[in-house]
Amino acid sequence: MPPSAELDSAWTALDHAAEAEREATIRDHFAADADRVGRLTLEAAGLTLDLSKQTFGRAGLEALLGLARAARVQDRRAALFGGEAINATEGRAVLHPALRAADGADYAALGEPVSREVEQTRRAVADYAEAVRDGTITGSDGRRIRALVHIGIGGSDLGPRLVWEALKPLEPAIDLRFVANIDDGDMAEALTGLDPAETLVVVVSKTFTTQETLANAERAKAWLEAGLKGGDVRPHLVGVTAAPERAEAFGCGRTFGFRDWVGGRYSLWSAVSLSCVIGLGAEVFDRMLAGAAAMDDHFRTAPLEANAPVMLALAQVWNVDAKGRRARTVAPYAHRLRRLPAFLQQLEMESNGKRVRRDGGVATRGTCPVVFGEPGTNGQHAFFQQIHQGPEVVPAEFVVVRKGEDGRDQPALWANALAQAQALMIGKSGAEARAELIAAGAEDAEADRLAPHKTFPGDRPSTTILMDALTPETLGSLLALYEHKTFVEGVIWDINSFDQWGVELGKVLAKAILKDVEAGAPSEGLDSSTRALLGWLTR
């Protein structure tokens, strides 16, 4: 059977399985399968995943695995790790796993060996970071660097920011602050209270042409120049970029590079996280790389049915394509992982928020759902109302950490996470709600009136991801898990997960509107709504 016919057949089989299981609830699947928890619990690189509360049964799972095989997930996985041009629209390899591989690896991008270069850059970053930390590298007047301002946006901000907030000491030796928004307030907040003579500004931009990043870099440079009063600014400016000549022309005294086979939202493993290496220390960062490499090894070698990224991806494909669920919430029950939902919004929605297949045809199946979330237990007092009793079914993902900041168990936190997952699954019938009201002393009429409001439909799916403690290793493993999950989904949906043309049009039009502002009049052809809004803002 030709690959396209095989894939069409696999999609048809998925539709048939979904229809056959349409009336079955999650609890029905548990009743029919005594080993459901055992079969749908996976161990991978320090993480435990429980997918037993998803809504597929045995037939649904077999159809999903058949779909993964028909989509050639194994072959595409080999192409990724083999450095082939899987980013076909830009003719690039996608080799972020090479960035966290141990020394001695032999990755190649489009046939060009890259591992030695990765190792050299890693050592250079570590050496520079340790020299800043121990005071060997100083500011222009010889004073120690005590603060860092990391300037980037998108993948140049979200990944490093998540890593810092997840792993930073309670009393950091270096004050690390992040600036992404072009709004003046973001920069003003970051610079407040800092001494330019003791501050290092790290500018991260793959092309060193990103509008927001360069505007913020210019503001920071002007702040340094004013504060240093004629002193040399270059020791205080560091560039991280794939265009080092532009960073040097800007005035960066030191530059670290990464290659075009590193996608922005997959770049936190590279010199892009220089600020984190300085703030955390190279040893901590290396441990995070090792955790991610362990997940890489699992993804490369585990069979599909025991492969954590594959199974997590298949759960999302089931929810999107078999059930029409167009949103998913992620709730990390760990304060330090509070930026995880924002990180995943970019990772997943920028990667797979596409409507065109790899061959240019319009996608006929669903692709990436909307991803949103907040840390638990905060989210329970906000949007959880909707996911429990709203008309739309929104699958949930709970990330639960057993040990807290002091190394002790935190059962009050776990209890909330486990209870939310349980409540989503079992719900509460109208009869149960009415009986509870009667038991609490309500009259029959009052119980009849309130019971519908206290009814929970249940049968709402969730996945729980457990880790013993939030360490550099488990953080690396978790982020790599989600990267590979996103890749597998792109393979199954037949889209290119590694370009992002959707962010380009607005950037081009913003430059045109800025020219109109500078010219003092809107250009010909500007639509009437934008013309009116521009007129109001420039009045």
C-alpha positions as CSV (number, residue, x, y, z in Angstrom):
1,M,0.0,0.0,0.0
2,P,1.5,3.4,-1.0
3,P,2.3,5.6,2.1
4,S,-0.5,8.1,1.4
5,A,-3.0,5.4,1.1
6,E,-1.7,3.7,4.2
7,L,-2.0,7.0,6.1
8,D,-5.5,7.7,4.8
9,S,-6.4,4.2,6.0
10,A,-4.9,4.9,9.4
11,W,-6.9,8.1,9.8
12,T,-10.1,6.2,8.8
13,A,-9.3,3.5,11.4
14,L,-8.9,6.3,14.0
15,D,-12.3,7.7,13.1
16,H,-13.9,4.3,13.3
17,A,-12.3,3.6,16.7
18,A,-13.5,7.0,18.0
19,E,-17.0,6.2,16.8
20,A,-16.9,2.7,18.3
21,E,-15.9,4.2,21.7
22,R,-18.1,7.2,21.5
23,E,-20.5,6.1,24.3
24,A,-17.7,4.7,26.5
25,T,-16.6,6.8,29.5
26,I,-13.1,6.9,31.1
27,R,-14.6,4.9,34.0
28,D,-16.0,2.3,31.5
29,H,-12.4,1.9,30.1
30,F,-11.1,1.3,33.6
31,A,-13.8,-1.3,34.2
32,A,-13.0,-3.1,31.0
33,D,-9.3,-3.2,31.5
34,A,-7.9,-4.2,34.9
35,D,-4.4,-3.3,33.9
36,R,-5.2,0.1,32.4
37,V,-3.1,2.1,34.9
38,G,-0.1,-0.2,34.4
39,R,-0.3,-0.1,30.6
40,L,-0.7,3.6,30.4
41,T,1.9,4.6,33.0
42,L,5.3,5.3,31.5
43,E,8.7,5.9,33.1
44,A,11.2,8.1,31.2
45,A,14.3,9.9,32.2
46,G,13.2,10.7,35.8
47,L,9.6,11.4,34.9
48,T,6.4,9.3,35.4
49,L,3.5,9.8,33.1
50,D,0.0,8.6,33.8
51,L,-2.2,8.7,30.7
52,S,-4.9,6.3,32.1
53,K,-7.4,9.2,32.5
54,Q,-7.5,9.9,28.7
55,T,-10.7,9.0,26.9
56,F,-9.4,6.4,24.5
57,G,-9.8,2.7,25.1
58,R,-7.9,-0.3,23.7
59,A,-9.2,0.2,20.2
60,G,-8.5,3.9,20.3
61,L,-5.0,3.4,21.4
62,E,-4.3,0.7,18.8
63,A,-5.6,3.1,16.1
64,L,-3.4,5.9,17.4
65,L,-0.3,3.7,17.3
66,G,-1.3,2.5,13.8
67,L,-1.5,6.2,12.8
68,A,1.9,6.9,14.2
69,R,3.4,4.0,12.2
70,A,1.6,5.0,9.0
71,A,2.9,8.6,9.4
72,R,6.4,7.2,9.6
73,V,7.2,8.7,13.0
74,Q,10.2,6.4,13.4
75,D,11.6,7.4,10.0
76,R,11.1,11.1,10.7
77,R,12.6,10.7,14.1
78,A,15.7,9.2,12.5
79,A,15.8,12.1,10.0
80,L,15.7,14.6,12.9
81,F,18.6,13.0,14.8
82,G,20.4,12.3,11.5
83,G,20.6,16.0,10.7
84,E,18.5,15.9,7.5
85,A,16.7,19.0,6.2
86,I,13.4,18.3,8.0
87,N,12.7,22.0,8.0
88,A,12.0,21.8,4.3
89,T,10.7,25.3,3.7
90,E,14.0,26.7,4.9
91,G,16.2,23.8,3.8
92,R,17.6,23.3,7.3
93,A,18.4,20.6,9.7
94,V,16.9,20.7,13.2
95,L,19.5,19.6,15.7
96,H,18.7,20.9,19.1
97,P,19.5,17.4,20.5
98,A,23.1,18.0,19.5
99,L,23.3,20.9,21.9
100,R,22.8,18.7,24.9
101,A,24.6,15.6,23.8
102,A,27.6,14.5,25.9
103,D,31.1,15.3,24.7
104,G,32.2,12.8,22.0
105,A,28.9,12.8,20.1
106,D,28.9,12.8,16.4
107,Y,26.0,14.8,15.2
108,A,26.0,16.3,11.7
109,A,23.8,18.9,10.0
110,L,23.2,18.2,6.3
111,G,26.3,16.1,6.4
112,E,28.5,18.7,8.2
113,P,29.9,17.5,11.5
114,V,28.7,19.9,14.3
115,S,29.5,18.2,17.6
116,R,33.0,19.5,18.0
117,E,31.8,23.0,17.4
118,V,29.0,22.5,20.0
119,E,31.6,21.3,22.5
120,Q,33.9,24.3,21.9
121,T,31.0,26.8,22.3
122,R,29.8,25.0,25.4
123,R,33.3,25.3,26.9
124,A,33.7,28.9,25.9
125,V,30.3,29.8,27.5
126,A,31.2,27.9,30.7
127,D,34.6,29.5,30.9
128,Y,33.2,33.0,30.4
129,A,30.4,32.4,32.9
130,E,32.8,31.1,35.6
131,A,35.1,34.1,35.0
132,V,32.2,36.5,35.5
133,R,31.1,34.6,38.6
134,D,34.5,34.6,40.2
135,G,35.3,38.2,39.3
136,T,38.1,37.5,36.8
137,I,35.9,39.3,34.2
138,T,34.8,42.7,35.4
139,G,33.2,45.8,34.2
140,S,35.2,48.6,32.5
141,D,36.4,50.1,35.8
142,G,37.4,46.8,37.4
143,R,34.4,46.3,39.5
144,R,32.7,42.9,39.7
145,I,29.6,42.1,37.7
146,R,26.7,41.8,40.1
147,A,23.7,42.1,37.8
148,L,22.7,40.8,34.3
149,V,20.1,42.2,32.0
150,H,19.1,39.5,29.4
151,I,17.4,41.1,26.3
152,G,15.6,38.8,23.9
153,I,12.1,37.9,22.8
154,G,10.3,34.7,21.9
155,G,12.6,31.7,22.1
156,S,15.4,34.1,23.1
157,D,13.5,35.0,26.2
158,L,10.9,32.3,27.2
159,G,13.3,29.4,27.5
160,P,16.1,31.1,29.5
161,R,13.5,32.9,31.7
162,L,11.8,29.5,32.5
163,V,15.1,27.9,33.3
164,W,16.2,30.7,35.6
165,E,12.9,30.9,37.5
166,A,12.8,27.1,37.8
167,L,16.4,26.7,39.1
168,K,17.6,29.9,40.6
169,P,18.8,30.0,44.2
170,L,16.5,31.7,46.7
171,E,19.4,34.2,47.2
172,P,21.1,34.5,43.8
173,A,24.7,35.7,43.8
174,I,24.0,37.6,40.6
175,D,20.8,39.6,40.0
176,L,19.4,38.3,36.6
177,R,16.6,40.3,35.0
178,F,14.9,39.7,31.7
179,V,13.5,42.2,29.1
180,A,11.4,41.2,26.2
181,N,8.6,43.7,25.6
182,I,9.3,46.8,23.5
183,D,7.1,48.7,26.0
184,D,9.4,51.2,27.8
185,G,8.1,49.9,31.1
186,D,9.7,46.5,30.8
187,M,13.2,48.0,30.4
188,A,12.6,50.7,33.1
189,E,11.6,48.0,35.5
190,A,14.6,45.8,34.7
191,L,17.2,48.6,35.0
192,T,15.8,50.2,38.2
193,G,18.3,50.0,41.1
194,L,21.1,48.7,39.0
195,D,24.6,50.2,38.7
196,P,25.8,50.3,35.1
197,A,29.4,49.7,36.2
198,E,28.4,46.4,37.8
199,T,25.9,45.3,35.1
200,L,26.3,43.0,32.1
201,V,23.8,43.3,29.2
202,V,23.3,40.1,27.2
203,V,21.6,40.7,23.9
204,V,20.2,37.6,22.3
205,S,18.9,37.6,18.7
206,K,19.5,34.9,16.1
207,T,19.7,37.4,13.3
208,F,20.5,40.4,15.3
209,T,17.8,42.2,13.4
210,T,14.8,41.5,15.6
211,Q,13.0,44.8,16.0
212,E,12.0,44.6,19.6
213,T,15.3,43.2,20.8
214,L,17.4,45.8,18.9
215,A,15.2,48.7,20.2
216,N,15.7,47.4,23.8
217,A,19.4,46.9,23.2
218,E,19.8,50.5,22.1
219,R,18.0,51.7,25.3
220,A,20.3,49.5,27.4
221,K,23.4,50.7,25.6
222,A,22.4,54.3,26.1
223,W,21.8,53.6,29.8
224,L,25.3,52.1,30.0
225,E,26.9,55.0,28.2
226,A,25.2,57.6,30.4
227,G,26.1,55.7,33.6
228,L,29.7,54.9,32.7
229,K,30.3,58.6,31.8
230,G,32.7,58.0,29.0
231,G,33.9,54.6,30.2
232,D,34.2,51.7,27.8
233,V,30.8,50.2,27.1
234,R,32.0,47.1,25.2
235,P,32.9,45.0,28.3
236,H,29.3,45.4,29.5
237,L,27.7,44.2,26.2
238,V,27.6,40.6,25.1
239,G,25.9,39.3,22.0
240,V,24.5,35.8,21.4
241,T,23.6,35.4,17.8
242,A,24.0,33.5,14.5
243,A,25.2,36.8,13.0
244,P,28.3,37.8,15.1
245,E,29.4,40.5,12.7
246,R,26.2,42.4,13.4
247,A,26.7,42.0,17.2
248,E,30.2,43.3,17.0
249,A,29.1,46.3,14.8
250,F,26.5,47.1,17.5
251,G,29.3,47.3,20.1
252,C,29.3,44.0,21.8
253,G,32.7,43.3,23.4
254,R,32.1,39.6,23.4
255,T,30.0,37.4,21.1
256,F,28.8,33.8,21.3
257,G,27.3,32.1,18.4
258,F,24.9,29.4,17.4
259,R,24.0,28.0,14.0
260,D,20.9,28.2,11.8
261,W,20.0,24.6,12.6
262,V,19.0,25.8,16.1
263,G,15.4,27.0,16.0
264,G,14.6,29.9,18.2
265,R,12.1,28.1,20.4
266,Y,14.5,25.1,20.7
267,S,17.6,27.2,21.5
268,L,17.7,27.4,25.3
269,W,20.2,24.5,25.3
270,S,22.7,26.7,23.4
271,A,24.6,29.9,24.2
272,V,21.2,31.6,24.2
273,S,21.1,30.6,27.9
274,L,24.4,32.3,28.6
275,S,22.7,34.4,31.3
276,C,21.5,31.3,33.1
277,V,24.9,29.7,32.9
278,I,26.4,32.8,34.6
279,G,23.6,33.0,37.2
280,L,23.4,29.3,38.0
281,G,26.9,28.1,37.3
282,A,28.0,25.8,34.4
283,E,27.7,22.7,36.5
284,V,24.0,23.2,37.1
285,F,23.4,24.0,33.4
286,D,25.3,20.8,32.4
287,R,23.1,18.8,34.7
288,M,20.0,20.2,32.9
289,L,21.6,19.3,29.5
290,A,22.2,15.7,30.8
291,G,18.5,15.4,31.8
292,A,17.4,16.5,28.3
293,A,19.9,14.1,26.7
294,A,18.4,11.2,28.8
295,M,15.0,12.1,27.3
296,D,16.6,12.1,23.8
297,D,17.9,8.6,24.4
298,H,14.5,7.5,25.6
299,F,12.8,9.0,22.6
300,R,15.2,7.5,20.1
301,T,15.0,3.9,21.5
302,A,11.7,3.2,23.3
303,P,9.0,1.4,21.3
304,L,6.1,3.6,20.3
305,E,3.7,2.2,23.0
306,A,6.2,2.8,25.7
307,N,7.6,6.1,24.4
308,A,6.7,9.1,26.6
309,P,6.8,11.8,23.9
310,V,5.0,9.6,21.4
311,M,2.2,8.7,23.8
312,L,1.8,12.2,25.1
313,A,1.5,13.4,21.4
314,L,-1.0,10.6,20.6
315,A,-3.2,11.7,23.5
316,Q,-3.3,15.2,22.0
317,V,-4.0,13.9,18.5
318,W,-6.9,11.8,19.9
319,N,-8.3,14.9,21.7
320,V,-8.0,17.2,18.6
321,D,-8.8,14.8,15.8
322,A,-11.0,12.2,17.2
323,K,-12.8,14.4,19.7
324,G,-12.6,17.9,18.3
325,R,-11.2,19.4,21.4
326,R,-9.5,22.7,20.4
327,A,-7.8,23.7,23.6
328,R,-5.6,22.2,26.3
329,T,-4.6,23.5,29.7
330,V,-1.3,22.8,31.4
331,A,-1.2,23.3,35.2
332,P,2.2,22.9,36.9
333,Y,1.7,22.2,40.6
334,A,5.1,23.9,41.3
335,H,5.6,27.6,41.8
336,R,9.0,27.4,40.1
337,L,7.4,26.1,36.9
338,R,5.0,29.0,36.7
339,R,6.4,30.0,33.2
340,L,5.9,26.5,31.8
341,P,2.5,27.3,30.2
342,A,3.9,30.4,28.5
343,F,6.9,28.4,27.2
344,L,4.6,25.7,25.8
345,Q,2.4,28.3,24.1
346,Q,5.4,29.3,22.0
347,L,6.9,25.8,21.6
348,E,3.6,24.2,20.5
349,M,1.6,26.9,18.9
350,E,4.4,28.5,17.0
351,S,5.6,25.0,15.9
352,N,2.3,23.4,15.0
353,G,-0.2,26.3,14.7
354,K,-0.3,25.8,10.9
355,R,-3.0,25.3,8.3
356,V,-0.8,24.0,5.5
357,R,0.8,20.6,5.1
358,R,4.4,20.0,4.2
359,D,3.5,19.7,0.5
360,G,1.7,23.1,0.5
361,G,-1.8,21.7,0.6
362,V,-4.4,22.8,3.1
363,A,-4.5,20.6,6.2
364,T,-7.8,18.6,6.3
365,R,-7.3,17.4,9.9
366,G,-7.0,19.5,13.1
367,T,-3.6,20.8,14.1
368,C,-2.3,22.5,17.3
369,P,-5.0,23.4,19.9
370,V,-4.8,26.6,22.0
371,V,-2.5,26.0,24.9
372,F,-3.0,27.9,28.2
373,G,-2.5,27.5,31.9
374,E,-1.5,28.8,35.3
375,P,0.2,27.1,38.2
376,G,-1.9,25.1,40.6
377,T,-3.5,25.9,42.9
378,N,-3.9,29.4,41.5
379,G,-5.7,28.1,38.4
380,Q,-8.3,26.3,40.5
381,H,-9.6,29.6,41.6
382,A,-9.8,31.0,38.0
383,F,-10.3,29.0,34.8
384,F,-10.8,25.6,36.4
385,Q,-14.5,26.5,36.7
386,Q,-14.8,26.4,33.0
387,I,-12.9,23.1,32.5
388,H,-15.1,21.4,35.1
389,Q,-18.6,22.7,34.2
390,G,-18.2,24.6,30.9
391,P,-19.8,23.3,27.7
392,E,-16.4,22.6,26.0
393,V,-14.2,19.7,27.0
394,V,-10.7,21.0,27.7
395,P,-8.1,18.3,28.3
396,A,-5.8,19.0,31.2
397,E,-2.2,18.2,32.0
398,F,-1.0,18.2,35.6
399,V,2.7,18.5,36.4
400,V,3.3,17.4,40.0
401,V,6.5,17.6,42.0
402,R,6.7,15.4,45.1
403,K,9.3,17.4,47.1
404,G,9.1,21.0,47.9
405,E,11.7,23.7,48.3
406,D,13.1,22.3,51.5
407,G,13.3,18.7,50.2
408,R,10.2,17.6,52.1
409,D,7.0,16.1,50.7
410,Q,4.2,18.6,50.1
411,P,1.0,16.5,50.3
412,A,-1.3,19.6,50.5
413,L,-0.2,20.4,46.9
414,W,-0.4,16.9,45.6
415,A,-3.9,16.4,47.1
416,N,-5.2,19.4,45.1
417,A,-3.6,18.1,41.8
418,L,-4.9,14.6,42.2
419,A,-8.3,15.8,43.3
420,Q,-8.7,18.0,40.2
421,A,-7.8,15.1,37.9
422,Q,-10.2,12.8,39.7
423,A,-13.0,15.4,39.7
424,L,-12.6,16.0,36.0
425,M,-12.9,12.2,35.4
426,I,-15.7,11.2,37.8
427,G,-17.8,14.3,37.9
428,K,-21.0,14.4,40.0
429,S,-24.5,13.5,38.7
430,G,-27.6,15.5,39.3
431,A,-28.9,12.8,41.6
432,E,-25.7,12.8,43.6
433,A,-25.8,16.6,43.9
434,R,-29.4,16.5,45.0
435,A,-28.7,13.8,47.6
436,E,-25.9,15.8,49.1
437,L,-28.2,18.8,49.4
438,I,-30.9,16.8,51.1
439,A,-28.3,15.3,53.5
440,A,-27.1,18.8,54.3
441,G,-30.7,19.8,55.3
442,A,-32.1,21.4,52.1
443,E,-35.8,21.1,51.4
444,D,-36.8,19.1,48.4
445,A,-37.7,22.2,46.3
446,E,-34.4,23.9,47.2
447,A,-32.5,20.7,46.4
448,D,-34.3,20.5,43.0
449,R,-33.4,24.1,42.3
450,L,-29.7,23.9,43.2
451,A,-28.8,20.4,42.0
452,P,-28.3,21.4,38.3
453,H,-25.8,24.1,39.4
454,K,-23.8,21.6,41.5
455,T,-23.7,18.9,38.8
456,F,-20.4,18.1,37.1
457,P,-20.5,16.2,33.8
458,G,-17.2,14.4,34.4
459,D,-15.5,12.2,31.7
460,R,-13.0,15.0,31.1
461,P,-9.6,13.8,30.2
462,S,-6.3,14.6,31.9
463,T,-2.6,13.4,32.0
464,T,-0.5,13.6,35.1
465,I,3.3,14.0,34.9
466,L,5.2,13.3,38.1
467,M,8.7,14.0,39.2
468,D,10.3,13.4,42.6
469,A,11.9,16.8,42.8
470,L,12.5,19.8,40.5
471,T,16.2,19.4,39.7
472,P,18.3,20.5,36.8
473,E,18.0,16.9,35.4
474,T,14.2,16.6,35.7
475,L,13.7,20.1,34.2
476,G,15.8,19.2,31.2
477,S,14.0,16.0,30.8
478,L,10.6,17.7,31.0
479,L,11.4,20.3,28.4
480,A,12.9,17.8,26.0
481,L,9.7,15.6,26.5
482,Y,7.6,18.5,25.3
483,E,9.9,19.3,22.4
484,H,9.7,15.7,21.1
485,K,6.0,15.5,21.7
486,T,5.6,18.6,19.6
487,F,7.7,17.1,16.8
488,V,5.7,13.8,16.8
489,E,2.4,15.8,16.5
490,G,3.8,17.7,13.5
491,V,4.8,14.4,11.8
492,I,1.3,13.0,12.3
493,W,-0.4,16.2,11.1
494,D,2.1,16.4,8.2
495,I,3.1,19.9,8.9
496,N,6.6,21.6,9.2
497,S,7.0,22.2,13.0
498,F,10.2,24.2,12.4
499,D,9.3,27.4,10.5
500,Q,7.1,30.3,11.7
501,W,6.0,32.4,8.8
502,G,2.9,33.4,10.7
503,V,4.9,35.8,12.8
504,E,6.5,37.6,9.8
505,L,3.6,39.5,8.2
506,G,2.8,41.6,11.3
507,K,6.5,42.5,11.7
508,V,6.7,43.7,8.1
509,L,3.5,45.8,8.4
510,A,4.7,47.3,11.7
511,K,7.8,48.7,10.0
512,A,5.6,50.2,7.3
513,I,3.3,51.8,10.0
514,L,6.4,53.2,11.8
515,K,7.4,54.9,8.5
516,D,4.0,56.4,8.3
517,V,4.4,57.8,11.8
518,E,7.8,59.2,11.0
519,A,6.4,60.8,7.8
520,G,3.5,62.3,9.7
521,A,0.8,60.9,7.5
522,P,-0.6,57.5,6.6
523,S,0.5,55.9,3.4
524,E,-1.7,55.4,0.4
525,G,-3.6,52.1,0.5
526,L,-3.8,51.8,4.3
527,D,-7.1,50.3,5.2
528,S,-9.7,52.7,6.8
529,S,-9.7,51.1,10.2
530,T,-5.9,51.2,10.6
531,R,-5.8,54.7,9.2
532,A,-8.3,55.9,11.8
533,L,-6.5,54.1,14.7
534,L,-3.2,55.6,13.6
535,G,-4.8,59.0,13.4
536,W,-6.0,58.7,17.0
537,L,-2.6,57.6,18.3
538,T,-0.7,60.4,16.5
539,R,-3.1,63.2,17.1
